[in-house]
Amino acid sequence: MILKLSKHEKEMLISEIQKFFYEEHDKEIGIIAAEKVLDFFLENLGSVVYNKALDNAKIWFESKMEDIEFDYDLLYKDVNKL
């Protein structure tokens, strides 16, 4: 699965890849080389990262549902006072 990136996102990531190679390896790479690196990682890691994000979102939603259930239960009136 290849994640779809906007033109702006892709340009930012390519710039970050170029910066990384320069700072970490003292090597300047061009836009095409950086784009190939980006495509490689998107193809090989995209699905893993996407699935992990879904898992994290599910955990977050489940915790919010617990909060909603608790708040909902607080709405009940005490019928023992009747």
Secondary structure, 3 states (H helix, E strand, C coil): CCCCCCHHHHHHHHHHHHHHHHHHHCCCCCHHHHHHHHHHHHHHHHHHHHHHHHHHHHHHHHHHHHHHHHHHHHCCCCHHHC
